[in-house]
C-alpha cells in the first residue's frame, strides 16, 4: 500500500535548503508497492519492469514553483514512456542528485501494451499538486 504525500527526506531537503531546483529529479513507477513518508530514497522493490521502461524511471522537467494561498507547489511536466508495456499504480519522485526521495503518489492501475504510457501530473494547486509545501 502506498501512502501519498511528501516524504520526510523530501520535506527536510526542501525546508533545510538541501534540495535545489537545479538538481536532477526522476520519477519511478511501481506496482503493488509498500511506500510511505518514511521511504527515504529510490527503491527497486516492486518497481515496474517491461518494454520501454528503464530501472530508476525517467528524468523530470525542472520543477516550476507555483504559489497557491499559503502553499507552494513544485510542478513538473507530464512524463511519457513511448512504445512501452507497463502496468503501474504508484510513483516515487526522487532527487537523484542527493539520493533522497521527495514525494510518493498513487493512481488507478494503468496499463500500456506496446504503446504510450503517460503519467499525468496533477494541477499545481494546494489541494491537488503532487509536491506541496505549506507555510
C-alpha positions as a Markdown table, in Angstrom:
| # | Residue | x | y | z |
|---|---|---|---|---|
| 1 | Unk | 0.0 | 0.0 | 0.0 |
| 2 | Unk | 1.2 | 3.5 | -0.9 |
| 3 | Unk | 0.5 | 6.4 | 1.4 |
| 4 | Unk | 0.6 | 9.5 | -0.8 |
| 5 | Unk | 2.5 | 12.6 | 0.2 |
| 6 | Unk | 5.8 | 14.3 | 0.7 |
| 7 | Unk | 8.4 | 12.1 | 2.3 |
| 8 | Unk | 10.3 | 13.1 | 5.4 |
| 9 | Unk | 13.5 | 13.2 | 3.3 |
| 10 | Unk | 11.8 | 15.4 | 0.8 |
| 11 | Unk | 10.5 | 17.8 | 3.4 |
| 12 | Unk | 13.9 | 18.1 | 5.1 |
| 13 | Unk | 15.5 | 18.5 | 1.7 |
| 14 | Unk | 13.3 | 21.4 | 0.7 |
| 15 | Unk | 12.9 | 23.2 | 4.1 |
| 16 | Unk | 16.6 | 22.9 | 5.0 |
| 17 | Unk | 17.6 | 24.1 | 1.5 |
| 18 | Unk | 19.4 | 20.9 | 0.7 |
| 19 | Unk | 17.4 | 20.4 | -2.5 |
| 20 | Unk | 17.7 | 22.8 | -5.4 |
| 21 | Unk | 15.5 | 23.3 | -8.4 |
| 22 | Unk | 18.7 | 22.6 | -10.4 |
| 23 | Unk | 19.1 | 19.1 | -9.0 |
| 24 | Unk | 18.1 | 16.0 | -11.1 |
| 25 | Unk | 14.6 | 14.8 | -10.3 |
| 26 | Unk | 13.4 | 11.4 | -11.5 |
| 27 | Unk | 10.1 | 9.6 | -11.3 |
| 28 | Unk | 10.0 | 5.8 | -10.9 |
| 29 | Unk | 6.9 | 3.7 | -11.4 |
| 30 | Unk | 5.6 | 0.9 | -9.1 |
| 31 | Unk | 3.0 | -1.8 | -8.9 |
| 32 | Unk | 1.7 | -3.1 | -5.5 |
| 33 | Unk | 4.5 | -1.2 | -3.7 |
| 34 | Unk | 4.8 | -0.6 | 0.1 |
| 35 | Unk | 5.9 | 3.0 | 0.5 |
| 36 | Unk | 5.1 | 5.9 | 2.9 |
| 37 | Unk | 6.6 | 9.1 | 4.1 |
| 38 | Unk | 9.5 | 7.1 | 5.7 |
| 39 | Unk | 10.7 | 6.0 | 2.2 |
| 40 | Unk | 13.9 | 7.9 | 2.1 |
| 41 | Unk | 15.3 | 7.2 | -1.3 |
| 42 | Unk | 14.6 | 5.4 | -4.6 |
| 43 | Unk | 13.8 | 1.8 | -4.0 |
| 44 | Unk | 13.8 | -1.0 | -6.6 |
| 45 | Unk | 11.3 | -3.3 | -4.7 |
| 46 | Unk | 8.2 | -3.6 | -6.8 |
| 47 | Unk | 9.5 | -1.1 | -9.4 |
| 48 | Unk | 7.8 | -1.9 | -12.7 |
| 49 | Unk | 9.6 | -3.8 | -15.4 |
| 50 | Unk | 8.7 | -4.0 | -19.0 |
| 51 | Unk | 9.4 | -2.9 | -22.6 |
| 52 | Unk | 10.2 | 0.8 | -22.8 |
| 53 | Unk | 10.9 | 1.2 | -19.0 |
| 54 | Unk | 14.4 | 1.6 | -17.6 |
| 55 | Unk | 15.0 | 0.9 | -13.9 |
| 56 | Unk | 15.2 | 4.2 | -12.0 |
| 57 | Unk | 12.5 | 5.7 | -14.1 |
| 58 | Unk | 12.7 | 8.9 | -16.2 |
| 59 | Unk | 14.1 | 12.3 | -15.6 |
| 60 | Unk | 11.6 | 15.0 | -14.9 |
| 61 | Unk | 11.5 | 18.6 | -16.2 |
| 62 | Unk | 13.0 | 21.3 | -14.0 |
| 63 | Unk | 10.3 | 22.0 | -11.3 |
| 64 | Unk | 8.3 | 25.2 | -11.6 |
| 65 | Unk | 7.2 | 26.7 | -8.3 |
| 66 | Unk | 3.6 | 27.8 | -8.2 |
| 67 | Unk | 2.1 | 29.7 | -5.2 |
| 68 | Unk | -1.5 | 28.8 | -4.2 |
| 69 | Unk | -2.5 | 30.6 | -1.0 |
| 70 | Unk | -0.2 | 29.6 | 1.8 |
| 71 | Unk | 1.2 | 26.7 | -0.2 |
| 72 | Unk | 3.9 | 26.5 | -2.8 |
| 73 | Unk | 3.7 | 23.6 | -5.3 |
| 74 | Unk | 6.5 | 22.1 | -7.3 |
| 75 | Unk | 5.0 | 21.4 | -10.7 |
| 76 | Unk | 6.6 | 19.0 | -13.3 |
| 77 | Unk | 5.6 | 18.2 | -16.9 |
| 78 | Unk | 3.8 | 15.0 | -17.6 |
| 79 | Unk | 6.1 | 12.1 | -18.4 |
| 80 | Unk | 5.6 | 9.6 | -21.3 |
| 81 | Unk | 7.2 | 6.2 | -21.8 |
| 82 | Unk | 6.8 | 5.6 | -25.6 |
| 83 | Unk | 6.4 | 2.1 | -27.1 |
| 84 | Unk | 6.1 | 0.6 | -23.7 |
| 85 | Unk | 4.4 | -2.4 | -22.0 |
| 86 | Unk | 4.0 | -1.2 | -18.4 |
| 87 | Unk | 1.5 | -1.7 | -15.6 |
| 88 | Unk | 1.8 | 0.7 | -12.7 |
| 89 | Unk | -0.3 | 2.1 | -9.8 |
| 90 | Unk | 2.1 | 4.4 | -8.0 |
| 91 | Unk | 5.1 | 6.6 | -8.4 |
| 92 | Unk | 8.1 | 7.9 | -6.5 |
| 93 | Unk | 9.6 | 11.3 | -7.3 |
| 94 | Unk | 13.2 | 11.4 | -6.1 |
| 95 | Unk | 16.2 | 13.7 | -6.2 |
| 96 | Unk | 18.8 | 11.7 | -7.9 |
| 97 | Unk | 21.5 | 14.3 | -7.3 |
| 98 | Unk | 21.1 | 13.9 | -3.5 |
| 99 | Unk | 19.9 | 10.2 | -3.4 |
| 100 | Unk | 16.8 | 11.2 | -1.5 |
| 101 | Unk | 13.1 | 10.8 | -2.1 |
| 102 | Unk | 10.7 | 13.7 | -2.5 |
| 103 | Unk | 7.1 | 12.5 | -2.9 |
| 104 | Unk | 5.0 | 9.4 | -3.3 |
| 105 | Unk | 1.6 | 9.2 | -5.0 |
| 106 | Unk | -0.8 | 6.5 | -6.2 |
| 107 | Unk | -3.3 | 6.4 | -9.1 |
| 108 | Unk | -5.6 | 3.8 | -10.6 |
| 109 | Unk | -3.7 | 0.9 | -12.2 |
| 110 | Unk | -2.7 | 2.0 | -15.7 |
| 111 | Unk | -1.6 | -0.4 | -18.4 |
| 112 | Unk | 0.2 | 0.1 | -21.8 |
| 113 | Unk | 0.7 | -2.6 | -24.3 |
| 114 | Unk | 3.4 | -1.6 | -26.8 |
| 115 | Unk | 2.1 | 1.9 | -26.7 |
| 116 | Unk | 2.5 | 5.2 | -24.8 |
| 117 | Unk | 2.2 | 5.1 | -21.0 |
| 118 | Unk | 1.6 | 8.7 | -19.7 |
| 119 | Unk | 2.0 | 9.9 | -16.1 |
| 120 | Unk | -0.3 | 12.9 | -15.8 |
| 121 | Unk | 0.9 | 15.3 | -13.2 |
| 122 | Unk | -2.0 | 16.8 | -11.2 |
| 123 | Unk | -2.8 | 20.5 | -11.3 |
| 124 | Unk | -0.3 | 22.5 | -9.2 |
| 125 | Unk | -2.8 | 23.6 | -6.5 |
| 126 | Unk | -2.7 | 23.4 | -2.7 |
| 127 | Unk | -5.2 | 20.5 | -2.9 |
| 128 | Unk | -4.0 | 18.6 | -5.9 |
| 129 | Unk | -0.3 | 19.2 | -6.5 |
| 130 | Unk | 1.9 | 16.2 | -6.1 |
| 131 | Unk | 4.7 | 18.1 | -4.3 |
| 132 | Unk | 3.1 | 20.6 | -1.9 |
| 133 | Unk | 4.7 | 22.6 | 0.9 |
| 134 | Unk | 2.6 | 24.8 | 3.3 |
| 135 | Unk | 4.0 | 27.8 | 5.2 |
